[in-house]
Amino acid sequence: MEDTLQLSMETGLALRKIVDSVSSVSSAINHVAEMPSDQQMLSGIVLERIKENEESTQTAALNAESYVSACRGLTELSNKLAVLVSRFKI
């Protein structure tokens, strides 16, 4: 009888270990299953940041073109002013 009781207890402990192992594996599988959605969310965020960066780059390029145009205009005005000032004898 004691052997049966001992065997029963050992079986119970073995079954508890199996249940714990299955629970651990199940948790790992759930974690792996969630990874694609996390990656998809992160990919969306990265794409949004890339778009924002592209917009900023385009704005910077437009501003640079505007600055170049303004500098050309100022250069022309400076040259005209230099011609006018050179006419005066100081």
Secondary structure, DSSP 8 states (H G I E B T S, - for coil): -HHHHHHHHHHHHHHHHHHHHHHHHHHHHHHHHHHHHHHHHHHHHHHHHHHHHHHHHHHHHHHHHHHHHHHHHHHHHHHHHHHHHHHS--
